[in-house]
Amino acid sequence: MSRKMPGIPVTPIAAIIARGSHSRAIAAVVRFRRSMYGALLSVCALLAPVHPSLAADYPDRPIHLIVPFPAGSSVDMVARPLAQGLTTVLGQEIVVDNHPGAGAIVGTAIVARAKPDGYTMLLAAGAHTSQASLSKLPYDPIRDFAPITQVAASCGLVLLANTQLEATTVRELVALAKKTPGKLSYATLGYGSSTHVAGALFAKSAGIDLIGVPYASPNLINDFVAGRVDMAFISTVSAAAPVQTGHVRPLAVTGPRRCESFPSTPTLKELGYREFDREGYFGLAFPAGTPPAYVDRIYKATVIVLKTPDMGRAMHADGLRSVGSTPQEFDSLLRDDLKKEAEIIKRIGITKD
C-alpha cells in the first residue's frame, strides 16, 4: 500500500507505466524530482548557519582610510575632516593612514591587496587614473577597486610663480621661458602626479621648455617659497598658505571655473589653453569584491557628512565643491578620466617608467 507524500503525484508511477503511458510516467518523475529538490532547498535554507561577518552590524570595528600622499598634502587635508565626520555618523573610528610614495602607487597598492571586508578603503585623487598611463602598476585602477563615491571636485590646480621672476601674468611667464629655454623650473609631487602632468602639458601647449623638479611634500612648498624653484602647479587646498607669505603669486587655475579661493585669478582656458578644462577629483574606493551593502553604507554615510556645516566650511575654505555621487557615477568618472589622461599623456610624450 503506497502512502501519499507532499509533491508525489496521486497516481502511482508504477501504475502509469503498467498502463503503457511512458510519456506520462516520465512527466510524473520530473514533477516528483522538482518537488523534492524544492523541499530540500527550503530545509537547507532554514538549517544553514548565517555568516557572522555579514550578520553583524557594519562597521563593528575601526575602518582604515589609506591616503597615498603625505600628511599635510591636499588629499590628506580632505581626508581628515571627512574621517572625523564619518566617525560620528558610523559610530566607529575612521583611522587615516598616510602611505605616500611613487606618485600614490604605494598607498593605492595597499588597498588593492587588502581583504575586501569593508575595513580598508582608499581616498583617491587624480594620480589614481593618470598613473595607469605613466607607470607599470601592480594593480588595475578600475578592475581592482569598488568605487564608493566622489567626495569632492576641485577647480583644478593653481599655477603659482615665484615673485623673484619678472612675470606677473601667464603671458609674461611664457615670454620669459622662451627667452631662457631650459632654465625655468617647476616643482612636482613626483612622476605621474597631477602637478607633473599639468606642468608638462602647460609647457607643451605654450611651446616652452621647462624643467620638472620632483619633491616630497611639504619640501615642495618650503623650497618654492625660498625661491629654489620658479613655478609650480599646486592644489587650491595647498596654495593659500604660500600665497599669503607674499613670496609667490597665483597666475591661473587649470580647471573649468574660477576658484572661490582665488576669484581674481583667471583660468588657463580663459587665456586660450583649451586643454585645461577639467576638475580634479577626490573619491573613496574599497578593494574589488567588497560586499555591495558595505559600499552602500559608506556612500550614504559620506553623503550625510558632506551636508554637515563643518564639512561644508572645510570644503569651501579649500576651494572644493562637495559631490557625493553614487558608486556607479564615480565609476563612470574614473573610467572617463582614465581615457582622457591617456590621451593627454600621449600628446605630451611622457613615457612609462
Secondary structure as UniProt FT lines:
FT   TURN            6..7
FT   HELIX           13..18
FT   TURN            19..20
FT   HELIX           22..47
FT   HELIX           52..55
FT   STRAND          63..67
FT   TURN            71..72
FT   HELIX           74..90
FT   STRAND          94..98
FT   TURN            102..104
FT   HELIX           105..113
FT   STRAND          120..124
FT   HELIX           127..130
FT   HELIX           131..133
FT   TURN            141..144
FT   STRAND          145..154
FT   STRAND          157..162
FT   TURN            163..164
FT   HELIX           170..179
FT   TURN            181..183
FT   STRAND          185..188
FT   TURN            191..192
FT   HELIX           194..206
FT   STRAND          211..214
FT   TURN            217..218
FT   HELIX           219..225
FT   TURN            226..227
FT   STRAND          231..235
FT   HELIX           236..244
FT   TURN            245..246
FT   STRAND          248..253
FT   TURN            260..261
FT   TURN            263..264
FT   TURN            268..272
FT   TURN            274..275
FT   STRAND          280..287
FT   TURN            288..289
FT   HELIX           292..306
FT   HELIX           309..317
FT   TURN            318..319
FT   STRAND          320..322
FT   HELIX           327..348
//
